């Protein structure tokens, strides 16, 4: 299917949803180009971004959008904070708050995941169901990943003895678990764990949000200097609106969203996309898509302060932009 055909299919499907197109502005004669930095690979986590492009939500707002990728939320926060090549993109709430406490000039513009989707996943036969079940086991950790900070948060929240858990440096391959090189790995629920489950493997998961790690996760961040520029602030608002349309489709019609995402990325196994999109849809439940609140950020900051993960005390207004 051609790109143009996909857009027609998506447009037809979206006509069944409550129309958001009335929010769009008449696009200018020359589209405004913007490159959005995603903090990981093109996976269903970021379906809202890709569907927004395919359904023409960016185009209707006069934007010509391309995507770049980096290796994790910490990297994304740092790169957008530098403002040298990228000034808007995705990160996680924890990475955003930690970066702000270290002086990075960024702020959150929208929050898509109201709680962290991070899980420690294990082989089903090992029956690891509680953080203390990790004692005597080997956990694989990826250097530079925000999941390392989330693991520290889990340790602190549950008063675990970290010395009783063996740690091993790994890359982003779930097969270290399958091949029994480690007993556990850590990732977003809809990423590697969903992939293994879609392959028919028996996987158990410890959800960090169920064990004291309660914080905002996937969010849209913007460089402070870019936000101060009226032209780029307007672009950022348009990006926010368009991505909200994309994630609204994932939230309200996950089956169709999975179908369209598979057409965009046919290399991904359909069963994996189906499960992953369904998980993303559940993460989007709660407040209206993309909404961030002072109470939500206060809770996130409080959690990180109590766990000793912030370089210095910060306020909500240092971290987030509110309408």
N, C-alpha and C positions, 0 to 999 in steps of 0.2 A: 504494500500500500504506500502510495506517495505521501509526502508531507502534507500536500494540499488536501488529499483525500481524508487524512487523519483529522485535519482541522474541521472539515465538513461534518465528519461523524461526531466529533466532540461537540461542535456547535449545536447539532441536532439534539444530542443527549442533554445538553445543558438547558435547552429550551423547556425541559420538563421541570427544572428547578425554579424556585422563586428567582425572578430576574434580578441580577445585580448590575446589568449592563448600563442601567440608568445612571450609575455612579461614574461611568467612564466619560472622559472628556473627548471632544473631537480631536483626533490626532493631527499634529502639525504636518506640513508638507514634507519636512525632513525629519525622520524619526530621531529621537535622542538615544544615543547608544550608551548602554551601561553593562558592565560585566559584574555578575554576582558571584561572590566566592562562597562555595559550599564547603563545609568542614569535613566532608567525606565523599565517598564515591556516589555515582548515580544509582541510588537504591530507593526503594519505596519510602523510606524516611522522608525523602525530599520530593515526594510525588506532587505536593502542592505547587512547588516551583516549576516543575516540568509540565504539569498539566496546564498551569497558567499560560505558559508559552504556547502549548499546542492548541489551546482553545481560543487563542488570540486575545487573552486578557491584557497582556502587555501591549500588544499592537494597537488595541483600541484606545490605549492611553498614550499613544505616540512614542512608545519605547521599543527599541530594538535590543533584545536581551541575549547575552551569551553567558555561559556558566564556566567557572573554573573550579578546580578541586584542590584541597590541601589535606594534610594528614592529621585531622583531628581538630576538636574545638579550641584547644589551647593555641594551636598554630593559627587558626582562623582569627581568633581574637587579637593575636599579636600582629598579624599581617594587616588587618583592617585598622588596628590602632596606629600602625606606622603611616598609613595613608599613602604609601608610595605607589602601589599598583592597584590596590583594591580599597574601596571605601564603604562597601555595603555587602552583607552576606549573612550566612547562618553560623550559629555557635550553640553553646548550651548555657543555661542560666548559671550553672556553677562556674563554668569557665569565664563567663562575662563578669560575674561578681569578683572572682579572684583576680582577673586582669585589671579591673577598676581599682582594686585595693593595691595593686602594684603600679598604679599611675598610668595605665593605658587609656588614651583618650577615646573611649568608645561608650556607646549607650545602647540599651535594648529598645527597639521600636515596637516589637510585637513578640508575644510568647505563644507558641503552638502546643507545647507539651507542658501541662500544669504540674506534672511530677516526673521525676526521672524514670525512664524506661529501662534503666540498666539492670542487668541480672548477672548473677554468677551461675553458669550452666555447667552441668555435669552429666556423666553417663547414668542412665536410669538405674542400672544394676548396682551402682555404688551407694544409692540411697542417701545422698547428701541433701538434706532438706532444711538445715538450720546453719547459720554462720559457724556455730561451734563444731559442726560436723566437719569443718575444714581442718581442724587440728590433726596434725600428722599427715595431711594431704599436700599435694603440690599444686599451686595455683599459677597459671601462666599470666604474665603481665606484659603489655606492649609499651615500650619506652615512649614517653611523650604524650600518651593518651590521657584524656581527662578521667578515664575510668580508674586510673591509678589514684587520683585524688578522691574519687568516689569510694574506692576501696578503703582508703585511709579513714574516710567518714564512717564507713560501716564498722571498722575496727573500733573507732572511738565511741560510736553510738551504742555498741553492744559490749563495750569494755572487754574486748578480746585481747588475748596475749598474742601479739603478732609473731613473736618468736616461735610459736608452736605451729605456724603455718609456713611450709616451705614455698619459696617464690622462685619462679624461673622466668627469664626473659624469653619472650616468644614474638613472632610476627603475627599479622592478622590472618592466621590460618586456623580454622576450626579443626583441622585434621590433626593438630597436635593432641587434641582430646580424643578423637576417634582412634588414633594410633597409640594411645595410652602413654604419650610422652609427658602428659600432665593429667591431673585428676579433675581440674576445673579451669574454666576460662571466664572472662568477663566481657560483656558486650551489651548493646541494646537488644531488647527482646526481639524486635522485628528484623534484626540483621542475621548474624550467624546462627543463633538458636533456631530461628524460623526456617533457615535453610536446611539445617540438619533434620528438623521435624518433618519438613516437606519431603525429605528423602526417605522417610519412614523410620528414622532412628528414635530410640526411646531416650528422651532428654528430660532431666529435672532442672528446675530453676529456683534460685533464691532471689527474690525480687528485693532490691535494696530499699525501695520505697516502703516495703512492709516491715523493714527492720531499722527504722529510724532515719533513713537518708531521704528526707522530704525537701525537695527544692525544685524550682523551675528548671526545665530542661530546654529542648530545642527552641531557639528564638532567632529573631532577625535583629542584627546589630548594625550600627552605622558609626562612622568616624565623626568625632566631635566637630572638626574643622569643616567637613563636608556638610554637616547638618547646619552649621552657621552660615553657609552659602545659600542664599534663597533659591538659586536655580537647582542645586543638587538636593536641597530639602524638598522641593517639589517633586523631583524624580523619586526620592526615597518614599514619599507618600504614595506615589503611583505604584511603586513596587509593592509596598505594603498592601494596598487595595487589591492588586492583581493576584498576589500570592494567597490572600484570603479567599478569593474566588476558587483558586485551585484546591485549597484544603477544605473548603466547604463541600466540594464535590466528593473528596475522599471521606469526609465525615458522614455525609448524607446518603451517598450511593457508592459504598466501597466495592461492590461487585462490578459496577461499570468502571469505576476508577482503576481497578485491577486489570480489567480487559484492555483499557486504553493504555495503561502503563506498559503492559506486555507488548502492545503493538509498537510503542516507542522504543522499548528495549527487548527485542525478541531473544537476545542471548540469555535472559534470565528465565529459569524454569517457571512455567505457569503456576504450578502448585505452590512454589515458594512465594511468588508475587501475590497470589490469592491470600495466603496466610499472613504475609507481611503487611499488606494493605489493610486487612481486617484488624490487625493489631494497631496500626497507625490510627485507624478510624476510632478505636477505643481510646487511644491516648488523646484524641482531639475532643472527646466528650467533656462536658462541664460548661465553663463559660463560653460565650460566643468565640468562634475561631479567631485566634490571634490576640485576644484581649489579655492585657496584663494589668494587674491591680497593685495598689500600694500594699495591701494586706499580703498579697502573694509574694512580693519582693521582700517585705519585712520578714516574713516567715523564712524565706530563702537565706537572707542575710543572717538572721538569728541562728539558723542551723549551722551555717558556715563559721560564724563567730564561736559558737559553743564547741565546735569540733576543732577550732584552732587552724582553720584553713585560709583565713584572710591575712594578708600582709599588714593591714592596718584597719581600723574601724572605718566603715563607709556608711553613707546614707542612701536611702532609696533614690533620691534625686540625682545622686552621682551615677547611678546604674541605669535608670530607665527614663524614657520620655513618655509623658502622658498627654492625651488629647486635652 
